[in-house]
């Protein structure tokens, strides 16, 4: 498996584990047309402003480290950036960047 495939699978597993603690139900798509790698839906909240809220997430993975100010510079393709900031989306969409070890063997 290519390192990028390992990073993708690791990112999906990591964010899914975090979301599971909140009771979110993950869903993935076979084709990534809109820069959405995974969505999470929550059941409930009936009678509130929103019912069964959903968030969409674009996952990225990097070996880069944050700078001394704690900022993680991350080059994002223009298509992904425009998809994420589109004001006409139904669901809130977030970019999640996971930092992995420099030594790819640690992902094995």
Phi and psi in degrees as a GROMACS rama.xvg file:
@    title "Ramachandran Plot"
@    xaxis  label "Phi"
@    yaxis  label "Psi"
@TYPE xy
-66.1851  152.511  UNK-2
-58.9698  -37.0248  UNK-3
-64.9875  -34.7988  UNK-4
-69.2054  -39.0737  UNK-5
-61.9695  -44.3401  UNK-6
-62.1164  -41.937  UNK-7
-61.9445  -47.9075  UNK-8
-64.8616  -39.9006  UNK-9
-63.4074  -42.7499  UNK-10
-62.0887  -45.1983  UNK-11
-62.542  -44.4136  UNK-12
-63.8846  -42.7478  UNK-13
-64.6108  -50.8949  UNK-14
-68.407  -32.2769  UNK-15
-66.4498  -39.432  UNK-16
-64.4052  -42.722  UNK-17
-62.7346  -44.8155  UNK-18
-67.8756  -30.6223  UNK-19
-61.6233  -33.796  UNK-20
-66.0921  -21.218  UNK-21
-95.087  -3.22125  UNK-22
82.7927  19.5162  UNK-23
-83.4816  141.244  UNK-24
-97.8554  116.55  UNK-25
-80.958  150.564  UNK-26
-143.806  138.627  UNK-27
-120.987  166.929  UNK-28
-120.174  147.41  UNK-29
-72.6722  -30.8658  UNK-30
-123.346  131.854  UNK-31
-98.9854  83.2635  UNK-32
-85.7078  -34.723  UNK-33
-111.384  25.3206  UNK-34
61.3247  36.6028  UNK-35
-120.876  117.571  UNK-36
-92.4878  -32.623  UNK-37
-153.423  146.5  UNK-38
-123.088  151.341  UNK-39
-126.978  132.467  UNK-40
-121.57  143.063  UNK-41
-118.394  138.73  UNK-42
-90.8983  144.122  UNK-43
113.23  -152.748  UNK-44
62.8509  25.4157  UNK-45
-65.3358  143.192  UNK-46
85.704  -1.66576  UNK-47
-97.345  -173.045  UNK-48
-63.0757  -40.7022  UNK-49
-121.19  146.905  UNK-50
-116.257  136.126  UNK-51
50.9901  62.7629  UNK-52
-62.3604  152.242  UNK-53
-137.692  142.013  UNK-54
-124.204  148.721  UNK-55
-113.05  143.008  UNK-56
-132.336  133.721  UNK-57
-99.5814  120.954  UNK-58
-98.5638  136.182  UNK-59
-134.444  156.574  UNK-60
-135.921  140.149  UNK-61
-146.957  157.194  UNK-62
-98.7798  -4.14756  UNK-63
-65.2515  155.216  UNK-64
-113.222  149.247  UNK-65
-60.1343  151.365  UNK-66
-77.4408  -176.188  UNK-67
-62.652  -21.3127  UNK-68
-89.5631  1.74714  UNK-69
83.091  10.1972  UNK-70
-92.7134  134.871  UNK-71
-104.46  100.453  UNK-72
-67.6302  128.634  UNK-73
-138.564  116.177  UNK-74
-74.1225  119.851  UNK-75
-113.607  129.605  UNK-76
-56.4818  145.43  UNK-77
-56.2297  -40.7082  UNK-78
-58.2441  -46.7402  UNK-79
-63.5076  -43.4586  UNK-80
-59.2272  -47.8753  UNK-81
-65.3319  -38.8996  UNK-82
-62.6754  -41.3402  UNK-83
-70.0069  -31.5628  UNK-84
-96.556  4.44185  UNK-85
-58.5966  122.142  UNK-86
-75.3064  -9.36142  UNK-87
-101.054  15.8331  UNK-88
-72.4796  147.557  UNK-89
-72.7846  -41.9633  UNK-90
-113.627  151.489  UNK-91
-61.6118  139.158  UNK-92
-124.766  133.034  UNK-93
-124.455  150.596  UNK-94
-98.8791  126.027  UNK-95
-118.053  120.162  UNK-96
-110.889  118.444  UNK-97
-99.3803  129.767  UNK-98
-94.211  124.419  UNK-99
-112.898  162.601  UNK-100
-61.2702  150.048  UNK-101
-64.4605  -34.027  UNK-102
-83.231  105.146  UNK-103
-62.5106  -21.1173  UNK-104
-61.7494  -24.1399  UNK-105
-72.3175  -12.331  UNK-106
-87.0084  -9.50428  UNK-107
